[in-house]
Amino acid sequence: MKRYILSAACALFALSGALAAPKEIKLPKVSIAGQEYYVYEVKKGDSLYGISNRYGWDVDRLTSLNPSHSVRLENGAKIYFPVNDIPVSSDSDPEEFVLPETYPVIQHIVKKGDSVYSIAKIYGVPVDVIYTYNPDTKSGLKRGSVVTIPQKAGPINDGSSFFYYTIRPGDTLNDIASTYNTSVENLMRDNKGLSEYKFEVGDVLRVRVNSNKGKLMTETVDETHVDHLETVKAAKNDSWESISERTGVGVDDLLEANSGTKLKKNASIVVPVMVTSQVEKEVAFADKREESPEGRLEIYKEVHSIKPADSISGLNSLVSVALIIEDPKSKRDNEFTRGSLLALDKLKNSDFKINLKVIQDNKSASDSVAVTNGIITSLDSFNPDLIVATYEKNFPVWLADYGDKNATEIINAFDVKNELYLENPSIIHLLTPSPYFTEEVAEWVSNSFGDKTLVMVGKEDPEDAFAASIIEKYGNRKPTFVTVDKLAEMSIDDDGSYLFYGFPTGRDDVSAMLTAVASLAESHPLARMKVMGRPSWITLADALKDQFAATEVHFPSRFFFDPSGKAGKDFIADYSAEYGHGPIRSYPTYAAAGYDIMSYFIPGLASNNGDFNMPLSDGKELQTPISLERVGNWGGFFNPSAYIIRYTNYGDVEKILIRK
C-alpha cells in the first residue's frame, strides 16, 4: 500500500512515522570545538551515498561537512559526521515520500507549456503531492518559478531506482558518476538529452545510485602465491637480511612465516617458496573511455546508436525510414502515404539514398499479438534510422518501448493527446501539445492585442482552455461578455479598439457572430476591431472565407494548408500529375502531412547523422511548422511551433509562425 507524507505542518508526526529508531553506530568519535563527531575511514569502493545509507546519515549534510571529499573519495580518507544529528531512515516504505527536512528534494523550474499534470508525469509523483508542497500551483504555474517535489525514499541506493540530481556549478559528468557510484554511460542512457556538450547548471538528471555496484569484468593478472615451504638452518651470524639474500625471499615474507621464531644458530627457519602465475580474476569494471572527451563522445554515439558519418550523410550514403500505417484502408493513411512518396520523389537527386519500408498494422486481424510481433520482426530486419507512425489515437506503448530499447526515434504524426513523449526519449510528438499550444497562443494574443478591450462573444464554454488563458493574460482588465444576438447592439466607442473572441464553433453561429461584427464596424467606422476564433474555425475557412476576410479573423492552428498560395498550388499540381487528381481536402490535409514529415526529417537525418540532440536543418513546410525541443534530459521531443492564421480585408491569408 502506498503512503504519502504530505503536510509540512505535521512534521513531528510525519517524522515519527517515517523514521525508524536510530541505529547503534560503532565508530570512533572525536571532539571538535566542543561537539562530538563520528570518524569514518574510507575503504575501497565507498561512496558518500553508500556511507550515508549505511549509517542513516543525511547525504547533503555529510557532503557539506566534508566538501574536500564531495567529488572523489580517497582510500584511507577520514569522513566526519555529527553524533547528535538525527539519522535518516533507510527502512521506510519504498513507495513513501518523505519531507524536505529529511531528504533532498527536486526543484523543477517551470517552463513554457508546463502543467502540474505534466510535471507529475515527468517525475512519477501524484498530482496531489505537488499541490501539497506547492499550494500556489493550484492557481496556475508561473514560468521561471520553482516547484518543489519530494523524492521517494528507500530504494535509490540499490542501482535500479532513480534519484534526481540538479547540476551544480563546477560539476562534471565524471564527478557525478564517481560520487554516486555510477558511470558516464549509465548517466547518458538514463538521460538521452545529456552529452559532453549539453550539460548545464540547473538541469535535472536521473541518477541510478550504485548502478556500478557488482559490475565486474574478467581480467588476466599476475598473481604471486606460496608454492611450498622449505626449512633451512640459521648460521651463527645470520640475520633476516642475510637469509633473505641467500634464499631470495623478502624479509617481510620471512618474518610473517616465522612469527615468534628467535633467530639463532641452527634455528629452523621456514622459507616460503613463492611463484608467480597468470590467473583470471573478476575485477571492478572501468571504461577508460570515460576519462577523455573523445572517449565520452564515443560512448554517446553508442548510447544513441549513431551510425558512422559516412553511412548516413554524404555522397551515396543511406537513410532508412519505416512508415507504419495504422489503417491501410483509410483515406487518411492512403493520402499520407502518397504525400510521403511524393516527397521522396522530390529528394531523389540528393547526395544520399533513401530506403522507405511501409509496414501495415492489420487492425482486422484476430490475433493482435501476432500482428505486433510481426511488425517488430519487420523493424528488426530493416533496422531503420527513423520510424513514422500514423496512429490517430491510442498510440501503441509497445512501439514507444521498441524505440527506447533500440535508440530509434519514432514520430507520432497525429495522436495529439498522447503523453508518451513526457517520459519516453524516443518519441517525437509532432503536433504541438495542448498545454504548450494554449499558453503560446494566449501569450501571442496578449502581446499583439493586449491594448484592446476584450469582448467574449457567445455562450461561455468552460472547456475552452484558450478563452480561459487569454482572460488570465489580460489580468485585472475584465472582459465584456455578450451573446451573439446582442452583439450588433453593443455600445462601443467610436474611436475604441476591440478584440472579439468567439465561443461559437458551428458554422451558422460563427457566421452570425461575424455578421454582427461587420454591422458594428459599419456603424462605427473609426473603431478598430479584430476577431479571434478558436482552432476549430479552420474547418470553416473555405465556407466562410469572405466573412473571415471582411472581419479580419485570426485563429490559432497547429497546421494550415493554403491551396491558393504558390507552394500549395505547386503541390496540388505535382500530386495531380502523379495520381490523376488533387489531394483530398481534410484538416489536416493528410497528403501534405506526409510530404512535410519526409521533406523535413530525411534531409535532417542526413545532415546530423541521426543525432536528434543536434539541430535539424530548417525546412519549408507546406502545412505543419516543425522544430524540436526535448522534454528535460530523459523525455522525448515535442514540436513547439504553431500558426496564427490571419485573414486580411484584401482577401489574403497570412500564416504567422509562433514558436519558442
C-alpha positions in Angstrom: 0.0 0.0 0.0 1.4 3.4 -1.0 1.6 6.0 1.7 2.4 9.7 1.3 3.6 12.1 4.0 2.1 15.3 2.6 2.0 18.2 5.1 4.9 20.1 6.4 2.6 21.4 9.2 2.5 17.9 10.8 6.3 17.4 10.6 6.6 16.0 14.1 4.0 13.3 13.4 5.4 12.6 9.9 8.9 12.2 11.2 7.8 9.8 13.9 6.1 7.7 11.3 8.7 7.9 8.6 11.9 7.4 10.6 12.9 4.1 12.3 14.7 4.1 15.6 18.3 5.3 15.3 20.8 2.5 14.6 23.7 1.9 17.0 26.7 3.3 15.3 30.0 1.6 16.3 32.6 4.2 15.0 35.4 6.1 16.7 34.4 9.6 18.0 36.3 12.8 18.2 35.5 16.1 19.9 35.9 19.2 17.7 35.1 22.7 19.1 33.0 21.1 21.8 30.9 18.9 19.5 31.3 15.1 19.1 31.8 13.7 15.6 31.8 10.2 14.2 35.0 9.4 12.3 34.8 7.0 9.4 37.8 5.8 7.4 37.1 5.4 3.7 37.5 2.0 2.2 37.9 1.0 -1.4 34.6 1.2 -3.3 32.9 3.6 -0.8 30.8 6.5 -1.9 29.2 9.2 0.1 25.8 7.8 -0.7 26.8 4.3 0.4 28.2 5.7 3.7 25.1 7.8 4.4 22.8 4.9 3.6 24.8 2.5 5.9 24.6 4.8 8.9 21.3 6.6 8.2 23.0 9.9 7.7 21.7 12.8 5.6 23.8 12.8 2.5 23.6 16.6 1.9 24.8 17.2 5.5 27.6 14.7 5.0 28.6 16.3 1.8 28.6 19.8 3.1 30.6 18.9 6.2 33.3 17.1 4.0 33.5 19.3 0.9 37.0 18.1 0.0 35.6 14.6 -0.5 32.4 15.5 -2.3 33.8 14.7 -5.7 36.2 11.8 -5.2 36.9 9.6 -2.1 40.4 8.5 -1.5 41.1 5.2 0.2 42.0 5.9 3.9 40.5 9.4 4.0 38.6 10.4 7.1 34.9 11.5 6.9 33.2 13.3 9.8 29.6 13.4 10.9 28.0 15.0 14.0 27.0 12.4 16.6 23.8 14.4 17.6 22.3 14.7 14.1 19.0 12.9 13.7 19.6 9.9 11.3 17.6 9.4 8.1 15.9 6.1 8.0 16.7 3.7 5.1 14.0 1.3 6.2 10.9 3.4 5.2 8.3 2.2 2.7 10.0 2.2 -0.7 6.9 4.0 -2.1 6.8 6.6 0.6 7.5 10.3 0.0 9.3 12.0 2.9 9.5 15.6 4.0 12.1 18.0 2.5 13.5 18.3 6.1 14.7 14.7 6.0 15.6 14.1 2.3 16.8 16.1 -0.7 14.0 17.5 -2.9 13.7 18.1 -6.6 13.5 21.7 -7.6 11.8 21.9 -11.0 12.0 25.3 -12.9 8.7 25.9 -14.6 9.0 26.2 -18.4 6.5 27.3 -21.1 3.8 24.7 -21.6 4.4 23.0 -18.2 1.3 21.9 -16.2 1.1 20.4 -12.8 0.0 17.2 -14.5 2.9 17.1 -16.9 5.4 17.8 -14.1 3.9 15.0 -12.0 4.2 12.7 -15.0 7.8 13.5 -15.6 8.9 12.8 -12.1 6.5 9.9 -11.4 4.7 11.5 -8.4 0.9 12.0 -7.8 -0.5 15.4 -8.6 -1.7 15.8 -5.0 1.8 15.6 -3.8 2.8 18.6 -5.9 -0.2 20.6 -4.7 0.5 19.8 -1.1 4.1 21.0 -1.3 3.3 23.9 -3.6 -0.2 25.3 -2.7 0.3 28.2 -5.1 0.3 25.9 -8.1 -3.5 25.4 -7.6 -4.0 28.8 -9.1 -1.6 28.2 -12.0 2.1 28.0 -12.8 4.3 30.9 -13.4 7.2 30.5 -15.9 10.5 30.6 -14.1 9.1 29.7 -10.7 10.3 26.7 -8.8 8.2 23.7 -8.0 9.4 21.6 -5.0 8.9 17.9 -5.4 9.7 15.3 -2.7 11.7 12.3 -3.7 10.8 8.7 -3.0 12.8 7.4 0.0 14.3 4.0 0.3 15.3 2.3 -3.0 17.6 4.9 -4.6 20.7 3.2 -3.4 20.1 -0.2 -5.0 21.2 0.7 -8.5 17.7 0.2 -10.0 15.7 3.2 -8.9 16.2 6.9 -9.8 17.5 9.7 -7.7 17.1 13.2 -9.2 20.1 15.4 -9.1 20.4 19.1 -10.1 23.7 20.0 -11.8 25.7 22.5 -9.8 28.5 24.9 -10.7 31.7 23.0 -11.2 30.1 19.6 -11.7 31.3 17.3 -14.5 29.9 14.1 -15.9 32.8 12.1 -14.4 32.4 13.8 -11.0 28.7 12.9 -10.7 29.3 9.4 -11.9 32.1 8.9 -9.3 30.2 10.5 -6.4 27.1 8.3 -6.9 28.9 5.1 -7.9 27.6 5.0 -11.4 29.1 5.5 -14.9 29.1 8.2 -17.6 27.5 5.6 -19.8 24.6 5.0 -17.3 24.1 8.7 -17.0 23.8 9.1 -20.7 21.5 6.1 -21.1 19.2 7.4 -18.4 19.3 11.0 -19.7 19.2 10.9 -23.5 19.4 14.6 -23.7 22.7 14.6 -21.9 26.1 14.8 -23.6 29.6 16.2 -23.1 28.3 19.5 -24.6 24.7 19.5 -23.3 25.5 19.7 -19.6 24.1 22.9 -18.0 23.9 24.1 -14.4 20.3 23.9 -13.1 19.4 20.9 -15.3 18.0 17.9 -13.5 19.4 14.4 -14.1 18.1 11.0 -13.3 20.9 9.1 -11.4 20.8 5.3 -10.6 22.9 5.4 -7.4 25.2 2.4 -7.0 24.4 1.1 -10.5 28.1 0.3 -10.9 27.9 -2.0 -7.9 28.6 -5.6 -8.9 29.6 -4.5 -12.4 32.6 -6.8 -12.9 34.8 -7.8 -15.8 37.2 -10.8 -16.1 40.9 -9.8 -16.3 44.1 -11.9 -16.6 46.6 -10.8 -13.9 49.9 -11.9 -12.4 49.4 -13.4 -9.0 52.2 -14.4 -6.6 51.5 -17.1 -4.1 53.2 -19.8 -1.9 54.2 -22.8 -3.9 55.6 -24.8 -1.0 57.6 -24.3 2.2 61.2 -25.2 2.8 63.2 -25.3 6.1 66.8 -24.1 6.4 69.2 -23.9 9.4 70.3 -20.5 10.6 74.1 -19.9 10.7 75.9 -18.4 13.6 75.9 -14.8 12.4 72.8 -14.9 10.2 70.3 -12.0 10.2 66.9 -11.9 8.5 68.5 -9.8 5.8 71.3 -12.4 5.1 68.8 -15.2 5.0 66.6 -13.1 2.6 69.6 -12.5 0.4 70.6 -16.2 0.4 67.1 -17.6 -0.2 65.7 -14.8 -2.5 62.7 -14.4 -0.2 61.8 -11.0 1.1 62.4 -10.1 4.8 58.7 -9.4 5.4 57.7 -12.8 4.0 60.3 -14.5 6.2 59.2 -12.6 9.3 55.5 -13.4 8.6 56.3 -17.1 8.1 58.4 -17.3 11.2 56.4 -15.3 13.6 57.7 -15.8 17.2 60.9 -17.6 16.0 64.1 -16.5 17.7 66.9 -16.2 15.2 70.0 -18.1 16.5 72.5 -20.7 15.3 70.8 -23.9 13.9 67.3 -22.4 14.4 64.8 -23.9 11.9 63.7 -21.2 9.5 60.7 -21.6 7.3 61.2 -20.3 3.8 58.1 -19.8 1.7 58.9 -20.5 -1.9 56.8 -18.0 -4.0 55.7 -18.5 -7.6 54.0 -16.1 -10.0 51.4 -17.3 -12.4 48.7 -15.7 -14.6 45.1 -16.2 -13.3 41.7 -14.9 -14.4 40.1 -12.7 -11.8 36.9 -10.7 -11.6 37.7 -7.0 -11.0 35.6 -3.8 -10.9 34.8 -2.7 -14.5 36.2 0.7 -15.5 35.6 2.1 -19.0 38.8 4.0 -19.8 36.9 6.0 -22.5 35.1 7.9 -19.7 38.4 9.7 -18.9 38.6 11.7 -22.1 36.2 13.9 -24.2 36.8 11.8 -27.3 36.0 8.6 -25.3 32.8 10.1 -23.8 31.7 11.1 -27.4 32.2 7.5 -28.5 30.1 6.3 -25.6 27.4 8.9 -26.5 27.3 7.6 -30.1 26.9 4.1 -28.8 24.1 5.1 -26.5 22.2 6.8 -29.3 23.0 4.2 -32.0 24.6 6.9 -34.1 26.0 5.5 -37.3 29.4 6.5 -38.7 29.2 9.8 -40.5 29.7 8.4 -44.0 26.9 5.9 -43.6 24.1 8.3 -43.2 25.3 11.6 -44.7 27.4 12.4 -47.7 27.5 11.1 -51.2 26.0 7.6 -51.7 25.0 7.3 -48.0 21.7 5.7 -47.0 18.8 7.0 -44.9 16.3 4.3 -43.9 12.8 5.2 -42.8 10.0 2.8 -41.7 6.4 4.1 -42.2 3.9 2.2 -40.0 0.4 2.6 -41.3 -2.4 2.2 -38.8 -5.2 1.6 -41.2 -4.3 0.9 -44.8 -7.9 1.0 -45.9 -8.5 4.6 -44.6 -8.3 7.6 -46.9 -6.1 9.3 -44.2 -3.3 6.7 -44.4 -3.7 6.4 -48.2 -3.2 10.1 -48.6 -0.4 10.3 -46.1 1.5 7.5 -47.9 1.0 9.2 -51.3 2.3 12.6 -49.9 5.3 10.7 -48.4 6.2 9.1 -51.7 5.9 12.5 -53.5 8.4 13.9 -51.0 10.8 11.1 -51.7 10.5 11.7 -55.4 11.5 15.3 -54.8 14.5 14.1 -52.8 15.7 11.6 -55.4 18.6 13.8 -56.7 20.0 14.3 -53.2 23.5 13.2 -52.3 22.1 10.4 -50.1 20.0 7.4 -50.9 16.6 6.8 -49.2 15.2 3.4 -48.2 11.5 3.5 -47.3 9.7 0.5 -45.9 5.9 0.7 -45.4 4.5 -1.6 -42.7 0.8 -2.2 -42.2 -0.9 -2.7 -38.9 -3.6 -5.2 -39.7 -6.4 -3.9 -37.4 -8.9 -6.6 -38.6 -6.6 -9.5 -37.6 -7.9 -11.6 -34.7 -4.5 -12.1 -33.1 -3.2 -8.6 -32.3 -0.2 -10.0 -30.5 0.9 -11.8 -33.7 0.5 -8.6 -35.7 2.6 -6.7 -33.2 5.3 -9.3 -33.2 5.2 -9.3 -37.0 5.8 -5.5 -37.1 8.7 -5.8 -34.6 10.3 -8.6 -36.7 10.0 -6.4 -39.8 11.6 -3.4 -37.9 14.4 -5.6 -36.6 15.3 -6.9 -40.1 15.0 -3.4 -41.6 16.9 -1.5 -38.8 15.5 1.9 -39.6 17.1 5.3 -38.7 13.6 6.7 -38.1 10.1 5.4 -37.7 7.0 7.3 -38.7 3.6 6.1 -37.3 0.1 7.3 -38.3 -1.9 6.2 -35.2 -4.6 8.9 -34.6 -5.3 7.8 -31.0 -4.1 5.2 -28.5 -0.5 5.4 -29.8 0.9 1.9 -29.0 3.1 1.7 -26.0 4.9 -1.3 -27.4 6.1 0.8 -30.3 7.4 3.5 -28.0 9.2 0.8 -25.9 10.7 -0.5 -29.1 12.1 2.9 -30.0 13.5 3.3 -26.5 15.2 -0.1 -26.5 16.7 0.4 -29.9 17.6 4.1 -29.6 15.4 4.8 -32.7 13.3 8.0 -32.8 9.6 7.5 -33.6 7.4 10.3 -35.0 3.9 10.4 -33.6 2.3 12.1 -36.5 -1.3 12.6 -35.4 -2.1 11.5 -31.8 -2.2 14.9 -30.2 -3.5 13.7 -26.8 -0.8 11.1 -26.3 1.7 11.8 -23.5 4.4 9.2 -24.1 6.8 11.9 -25.1 6.9 13.1 -21.4 8.8 10.0 -20.3 10.0 8.1 -23.4 13.1 9.6 -25.0 12.4 8.0 -28.4 9.1 9.8 -29.1 8.8 12.8 -31.3 5.4 14.4 -30.6 4.7 16.3 -33.9 1.5 18.2 -33.2 2.1 20.9 -30.6 0.9 19.6 -27.1 -2.2 21.3 -25.8 -0.8 23.0 -22.7 2.1 24.5 -24.7 -0.2 25.4 -27.6 -2.7 27.1 -25.3 -0.1 29.1 -23.4 1.7 30.1 -26.6 -1.4 31.3 -28.3 -2.6 33.3 -25.2 0.8 34.9 -24.9 0.7 35.9 -28.6 -2.8 37.4 -28.3 -1.7 39.3 -25.2 1.4 40.7 -26.9 -0.5 41.6 -30.1 -3.8 42.7 -28.9 -3.3 43.4 -25.2 -4.2 47.1 -25.6 -7.6 46.3 -27.0 -10.9 45.9 -25.0 -11.6 42.1 -24.8 -15.1 41.1 -25.7 -16.1 37.4 -25.3 -18.9 36.6 -27.7 -21.4 33.7 -27.4 -22.3 31.1 -24.8 -19.4 30.7 -22.4 -17.6 27.4 -22.7 -15.9 26.2 -19.5 -13.9 23.7 -21.6 -12.4 26.4 -23.8 -8.8 26.5 -22.5 -7.8 29.2 -25.0 -10.5 31.6 -23.6 -9.5 31.0 -20.0 -5.8 31.5 -20.8 -6.4 34.7 -22.8 -8.6 36.1 -20.0 -5.8 35.3 -17.5 -3.2 37.1 -19.6 -5.4 40.2 -19.6 -5.1 40.2 -15.8 -7.3 42.8 -14.0 -8.8 44.1 -17.2 -12.0 42.1 -17.0 -13.6 41.3 -20.4 -17.1 42.1 -21.5 -19.4 39.1 -22.2 -22.1 39.4 -24.8 -24.4 36.9 -26.7 -24.2 36.6 -30.4 -27.8 38.0 -30.9 -26.9 41.1 -28.7 -23.5 41.8 -30.3 -24.7 44.1 -33.1 -26.5 46.3 -30.5 -23.4 46.5 -28.2 -22.4 50.0 -27.1 -18.8 50.8 -28.2 -16.7 53.9 -28.5 -16.3 55.4 -32.0 -12.6 55.6 -31.5 -12.3 52.4 -29.4 -10.1 49.4 -30.0 -11.7 45.9 -29.6 -10.8 42.2 -29.8 -13.8 39.9 -30.2 -13.2 36.4 -29.1 -15.7 33.9 -30.4 -17.0 30.9 -28.3 -19.2 29.6 -31.2 -18.0 26.6 -33.2 -20.9 25.8 -35.5 -20.9 27.3 -39.0 -24.2 29.2 -38.6 -23.3 30.6 -35.2 -19.9 31.7 -36.3 -21.4 33.3 -39.4 -23.9 35.1 -37.3 -21.2 36.4 -35.0 -19.1 37.7 -37.9 -22.2 39.4 -39.4 -22.7 41.2 -36.1 -19.1 42.3 -36.0 -19.4 43.6 -39.6 -22.5 45.5 -38.6 -20.7 47.1 -35.7 -17.8 48.1 -38.0 -20.2 49.7 -40.4 -21.9 51.8 -37.7 -18.6 52.7 -36.0 -16.1 53.1 -39.0 -13.4 54.7 -36.8 -13.3 51.9 -34.2 -10.6 49.4 -34.6 -11.8 45.7 -34.5 -10.1 42.3 -34.6 -11.7 38.9 -34.3 -10.1 35.9 -32.6 -11.5 32.5 -33.3 -11.0 29.0 -31.9 -8.7 26.4 -33.5 -11.8 24.6 -34.9 -12.5 27.5 -37.1 -10.0 26.1 -39.6 -12.8 23.7 -40.7 -14.9 26.7 -41.7 -12.1 28.5 -43.6 -13.4 27.5 -47.0 -17.1 28.1 -46.4 -16.7 31.4 -44.6 -13.6 32.8 -46.2 -15.3 36.0 -47.4 -16.6 36.8 -43.9 -13.2 35.9 -42.4 -11.6 38.4 -44.7 -14.2 41.1 -44.2 -13.8 41.0 -40.4 -10.0 40.3 -40.3 -10.4 37.0 -38.5 -7.4 35.4 -36.6 -7.4 31.8 -35.3 -4.7 29.5 -33.9 -3.8 26.2 -35.6 -1.2 23.6 -35.4 -1.3 23.3 -39.2 -2.7 25.1 -42.2 -2.5 24.1 -45.9 -3.2 27.1 -48.2 -4.3 25.8 -51.6 -4.2 29.3 -53.1 -0.6 30.0 -52.3 2.2 29.2 -54.7 3.6 26.3 -52.6 0.1 24.9 -52.2 -0.6 25.2 -56.0 2.7 23.6 -56.9 2.0 20.7 -54.5 -1.5 20.1 -55.9 -0.1 20.2 -59.4 2.6 17.6 -58.6 0.1 15.4 -56.7 -2.4 15.6 -59.6 0.3 14.7 -62.2 1.3 11.7 -60.1 -2.1 10.4 -59.0 -4.6 11.8 -61.5 -6.4 14.0 -59.0 -5.7 16.6 -56.3 -5.2 15.7 -52.6 -8.4 15.2 -50.6 -9.2 18.3 -48.5 -9.2 17.5 -44.8 -8.0 19.0 -41.6 -5.1 18.5 -41.6 -4.5 17.7 -45.3 -3.0 14.2 -44.9 -1.1 14.2 -48.1 0.6 17.4 -47.1 1.3 16.0 -43.6 3.2 13.0 -45.2 5.0 15.4 -47.5 6.1 17.7 -44.7 7.4 14.9 -42.4 9.5 13.2 -45.1 10.8 16.5 -46.5 11.9 17.7 -43.1 13.2 14.7 -41.3 15.0 12.8 -44.1 17.4 15.7 -45.1 17.7 16.4 -41.4 18.8 12.9 -40.7 21.4 13.1 -43.5 22.7 16.4 -42.1 23.1 15.4 -38.4 24.0 11.7 -38.8 20.9 10.6 -36.9 21.7 12.7 -33.7 18.4 14.3 -32.8 20.1 16.3 -30.0 21.7 18.3 -32.8 19.5 20.9 -34.5 17.9 19.7 -37.8 18.1 22.0 -40.8 15.2 24.3 -41.3 12.6 23.1 -43.9 9.9 24.8 -45.9 6.8 23.0 -44.6 3.6 23.2 -46.6 1.3 22.7 -43.7 2.9 21.9 -40.3 5.7 24.1 -38.9 8.3 21.9 -37.4 11.0 22.5 -34.8 12.0 20.1 -32.0 12.6 20.5 -28.3 13.3 17.8 -25.8 11.4 17.5 -22.5 14.1 17.6 -19.9 17.0 15.2 -20.1 15.1 11.9 -20.1 11.9 12.7 -22.0 11.2 12.7 -25.7 10.8 15.6 -28.2 7.8 17.8 -28.9 7.1 20.4 -31.6 6.6 23.9 -30.1 5.6 25.5 -33.4 2.2 26.7 -34.4 0.4 29.2 -36.5 -1.9 32.2 -36.1 -3.9 32.3 -39.3 -4.8 35.8 -40.3 -7.3 36.8 -42.9 -6.9 40.3 -44.3 -9.6 42.5 -45.8 -7.8 42.3 -49.1 -8.6 38.6 -49.2 -5.1 37.4 -48.4 -4.3 34.7 -45.8 -1.2 35.1 -43.7 0.4 32.3 -41.6 2.1 33.9 -38.6 4.6 31.5 -37.1 4.7 31.3 -33.3 7.4 29.2 -31.5 9.8 29.4 -28.7 
